[in-house]
Structures are given as structure tokens and as C-alpha cells.
């Protein structure tokens, strides 16, 4: 499951791109929070629970290197806080969950209340400036609604969320939260991640292609960065030195002398376990669209690379766009391998500026 939330933290609005996946040992949510205007990553959240939704680990890492890790310990939660000025540990007694700005916390608490039949969950609140404190979370059913989906409608529950008495209304589908007043809303589609792999001419490189957005940077190298789950598990495979992330593809850099065939087999087995069988879809050809533009040539492979250019920024707001080349009179757009023009054609029919829409601007006909 993957998608995008618009999240409000105080007076700031951010976008959280996430992937959530069940496993043999439980459930894991990995989210990256970005600034709306620049695409700069602000922090990441890694939230893990067991099959009964009991807390296992929570990690929050900020772009400046500050990090918070929480784990259950002796009737409470132990919180390790590492900051540029040093590190400290705190123990919060009598809590069994984490509450933070990420929508993952609402899903976990709601599921935990459902499986435990409890009326409330004591949790530790973890948000900047990271002074851990105990809160009590209640989730009370209010009603039910039908909400639109890509293939019809589905049921959703309206609930009242109370944190130490402060209340808000939220809408939860069976698989994920949809919105909470004054906190978050789901703004990007969620679905099953598809993937594929290919060999490069360089025998020390293996390419992965995904329908999951891996980064909003032009290139992000791991380590020192952390790839989204389950790509983080690939770094445990002997022979993989590092991973370079692009928007919808990853380059696996192998150690000299390693066996690329054996590594490919291990990568296929691991990703098949997480995401299912590899896709056989091939690339759709890039397309060129007429454009009333007469400025200098721009090339962008990411939102960050698009800079302040409004046409390119609008294009990189469309899921599936991997590269855009803007030249006088036209723009050439390339998709990620696992996206099709039929799919993207629907997505670009949304307003990108008050005076027009992106579909009309790049010459894609209405569907």
C-alpha cells in the first residue's frame, strides 16, 4: 500500500509519501515528509508493530541528523534521542504506543483498540522538540460513509479522536486513514506496488523499477540515506554496496567480484515476498507535447531539479513522470517504466494554476 498525505504540523503543511506493508511478523509503515514548495525532505518516520498491532519500534529522523528511536521496555517505552548537541534516554512508564504527527499513529491505535477491546490507549507523544510525554488516546465510532475509489465506492468509518481530551473528527477506511480535521488528508492514490528489474551493461549494476516514488531528489544515495521499505532490506544482501534512488527507479551498486546472478536471485526473492511477482511491463515511449513556451531549455528528473520553473513543477506533481525536457515550443515527457500514458492521462486532468489545467497546457486531450 502506498500513497501521499498532506499533513499539518502547527502552521506548516507538508506532504508525507508513504508505503505500508504487512509481513510475517507484523506491519510496517515508512513515510517521508517533504516541504510542499521545495520538495526538500524534512524527516522520515519508520513505524513497526506486530501481528496484534502491539508496538515494536518507532523511528523519526530529521534532515539535520537528529534522530529519535522508541522501543517497548519493562512496562513502558524507552526513548533514545540523538541531537547535534548530544544524546539522551528517557523512559515513559505505563504506555504501549506512540503518538506523533504521522497518520500511521492513528491507524495503529485504532487497530490496537479493535484487537485489545480496550477503551483507550496510553501512548508517548513524540514530536519536535522531542520532550516525550504520556498522553491518552481514545477513538470513538460516530458513523459510517461510502467514499469513492478507483473502481466504485467503499465503506469508511467516521470516528472521534480524543488525545488528552482534545477532539477531532477522522474518516478511516478498512486499510488506511483518509483524513482527520485540522491534521491530515489523503491526497495521493494508494495501491499495490509493482516492480521490475533489469541488467545494465555494467556487470556491477542492477536496476530496479517501481511504481512507488522512492525520492523527490534527483538522486539519493543509501547509505547515508535510508531507502524506503522493503528496499532497505536489500542492503543486507552480501555484495550490494549501496543503492542510488531516483524517483521511480533504483540503481543497486555491487561490490567488485560479487556474483551478479546470485544477487539478482536474492533481490527477486525478497521483493517477490514483499510486493509479489515482478512485472513484465516495458517502457512506454516518451511523448512530446506542443507548449506555448519560448524560454531557455530546461531538463528535470525530479521536483527538486525542476526548481522554480512552473511548467516542470506542475509536471512533477503528476504520479509517473520521471523526466521532462522543456524547450521552446514543446515539452518532452518520459514516464517511469511501470506507468502508462493511459494512466497518466487521467491524472494530469487537474488544475495546476487558477487560470488553466496541466492537461490543456501540455496538449493532452481530455479523456
N, C-alpha and C positions, 0 to 999 in steps of 0.2 A: 504494500500500500504506500502511495506517495502522494504528495500534494503541497500546497502553499497556503499558509495562514498570514493574514495581516494582523499584527499584534500591537496593541497599545501598551506602552510602559511609561506611566506618568503622562507627560505631554508629547512623548515621542512615538511615532508609528514606524514599525519595522516589518519586514517580510521574513517569515520563517519557512524555508523549504525543508521538507522532512521526508523520511522513509521510515515506515514502521513494519515490522515483520515478526510473526510468531516463529518459534523454534522448538526443538525437542525439550529444552529446559525452561521455556517461558516466552517472554515477549520483549522486544527491544524497539526503542524509538530513538532515532538520530535526527536532530534538527540543526540547521544553520540559520542564524538570524542575521539579516542584511539591512543596511540602510536603504530606504526607498529611492533616494535620488542618485546615490553614487554606486550602489551595489556592493559597497565595502562590507565585508563580514565583521560583525560586531562581537558575536560569541557563538559557541556551539553548545548544544545540550545532548547528552547521551543518558538515556533513562532505561533501566533494565529491571524487570520483575520476573517472578517465577510463574509457573503454570496456574497458580491460585491467585495471582496478582499481588503477592507479597513482595515488598521492596527488597531488591538485591543490590543495586548500585545506582547512584546518580552523579553525573559529572557535568560541570559547567566550566567552559574555558573561554576566556576573553582574548581579543586580538592582541592585547599588550602582554600576554603571557600569564596573567593572573588565572588561577585555576581553583576550583572547589570540587572536592570529591566527598561524597557521603555514602556510608555503608552501615547496615544494621549491626548493633553491638550491645549485648547484655541488657536487653530491656529498653533500648533506645537507639539513637543514631549517633555515630561518631562522624564529625565533620572536619575534614582537613582543608585548610585554606592557605594557598600559596600565593603570595603577592610579591611585587618587585622589592618591597621593603623587608621581606622575611616570610616566615610561615608560622602557623599556629594550628592547634587542635582544640575542638570543643566537643563536649558530649551533651546531647539533649535527651533527657530521660523521658520515658513514657510515650514515645512517638513511634509510629510504624510506617510512615510515608513521608514523601517530600512534596512541598507546595512551592511552585515557582511561577514565573511569567509564561512558561511554555504551556500550550494547551495539552500536552501529554499528561500533565499532572491531573487535570480534570478527568480524563479518560481512565487513568489508573485508579483514582479514588472512587469513581463511580463503579468500576468493575469490582474493586475490593469490597465496597459496601454490599454489592449484589451477592458476592460469593460468601461473605462472612455473616450476612444478615445483621450487621451492626447498624446503629442509627447514626453514628458519626465516626470520623477517623481523626485521631490526634496526629498532627504532622509537624515537621520542621520547615519553617519558611526560609527559603534560600534565594535571595535577590541582592543585587548590589545595594549598599556597600558590604554585604555579607556579614551581618550580625545575626547568627542563627537564633531563631526564637520559636517557641511552641505555639501552634495555632490549632483550632478545632474546626474541621470541615464537615459540613452536612450537605447532602444532595437530596432534595425532596421532590418527588414527582408532582407535576402540575397538570399536564395534559398531554395530548398527542396530536401530531400533524402528519400530512402527506407532503413530502418535499420532492421536487423534480430531480431526476437523474438522467444520465445519457440515454437510457433505454426505457424511460417511463417515470414512475414515481416509487418512493419507498417510505416506510414509516419512520418517524422521528419522535423522540420524547422531549417535551418541554419540562425543564426542571428548574427549581430554585436552588442556587448555590449560596451557602452561607459560610463565611470564613470569619470566625470570632464575631459573629453577629452581623457582619456586613454582607448584604444580599445583592445578588444579581440573577437575571434570568439567562438560561442557556438552552440550546437545542442540540440534542445528541442523537445521532444515527446509531445503528447497531455496531458499526465498525469504527466510527470516529466522531468527535465533536464537530458540529457545524458552525456554531457561533456562541458567543457569550456577550451580553450587552456591556459596552464600555471596555471590553477586554480583547476579544479576537473574533475573526470570521474566516471561514474557509473561502479562499478566492481562486484557488487553482484546482484543477481536476485531480482526482485521486484514482488510482487504478493499479493494475498489476505491472510490475517492472518486466520489460522484455530485454533480452541481451543477446549479443553475438560476439564472436571473436574472429580475428584474422591474423595471419602471419605477415610480418614485414620482411623486406628484403634483407634487413639486418638480423642475423640469427639471434642476437641478444635482446630482441624487442618482440613483445607480444601485444597486440592491440585488442582492446575491449570496446564494445559499443553498447550503450544502454539507452533506454527511454527515460531514465532518471537523470535529472540535472545534477551533475556532480560538483560543479563550482560555478561562480559568477565571475571568476577571474579568467584571464586569458590562458594562464597555465598555473597550476598549483602543485608543488612537489611534496610528496609524502614519503618519508619524513622530511622536514619537521612538521608539516601539517598532518592532520588525521583524515583519511578518506572516509566517506560515509559507509555505514554498514550495508552489505557484507564485504565491501572491498577492503576494509581494514583487516579482515581475516587473511587476505591474500599475502600480506606482509609476513605472515608466519610460515609461509611455504618456503622451504630451503631453496635458495637460488634466485629468489626475487629480491633485488637490491633496493628498488624504490618504485614509486608509481607517480606518473605525471598526469594530473587531472585536467581535462578540458571540459567544455560544457556537457557534451553527451558522449565522450569517449575517454578512455584512459590508456596510457602507454605504460606497460609493465617492462621495466628495465631489469634484465637478467644479469647475474654475475658471470664474468668470463669463465668459460669452461663448464658451465652448468648444462644440463640436458634439457633443451627447449621442448622436446616431445614429452618427457616426463612431467615437466612443469605445466605444459598445456593440459595434459590429462588431469592433473590435480586441480587446476583452475576450473576446468569444465565440471568436475565432480562437485566442487564446493559451490559454485554458482547454481548448478542444477538443483542442489539441495535447498538453496535459499530461494531461487527465482523460477525454478522449473527448467525445462529443456531450452537449449539455445535456439534462437530464431534463425531462419534461413533467408530472411528478407534481405534484398540487395538495395544499394543506394538508389534513391530517385535522383535523376539528373537535376543539376542546378537550373534555375529559371531566371530569365532577365525580364524585367518589367519597365515600361516607359515611366519616366519620372520628370516632372517639371522642376528640375534642379540643374543649376549651371555653375556650381561652385567647384572647389578642388576635389580630387579623388580621395576617398576615404576607404580603408579596409578595416573591418572589425570582426573579431572572432569571439567577442564577449561583450557583456554590458559595460564592463569597465573600459574596454578598448573603444567602445562607442563614444565615450567621453560625453560631451555636451551636445553632440550632433543630434537634433531631434528626430530625424528620419531613422537613423540607426538605433537610437534608444527605443523608438516605438517598435521597430522590428524585433529587437531582443526582448521585448515584452511578450512575444509570441512563443509558446512552447514549441520546440522542434527546430528553431532557427539556429544554425551552427556557424554560419558565416554570411556576411553581407558586404558587398563591394559597391560603393556609391560613386558614380561617375556622372559627368554632365549628360543629362538626357535619360538616364536609366539607372536601375539598381539591380544587381545580380545577387540572388539569394540561394544559399545551399543549406539543405536540411541535414540533421543528424541521420545516420543510416537507418534507424528504426522508425523514422517518421515518413509520412507520405503527404503529397500535395493535397489529396482529398481531405486528409485530417486537418492540415494546417489552414486550408482554405476557409473552414468554418471558424477557426479560432481568430483569424485576423479581422473578422467582421465585428469589430468592437470599436467604440470611439477611442481615438488616440489623442485628439485635441477637440476642444469645443466646436471648431468650425469644420470638422470633417471626420473621416474614419480611415484607418490604415488600409482597409481593403480597396477603397476608392483611390487612395494615394498611390499604391503600388500597382494598380491596374488589375487586381484580382477580381473577377466578376462575382456578383452575389450568387449564393447557392440557393 
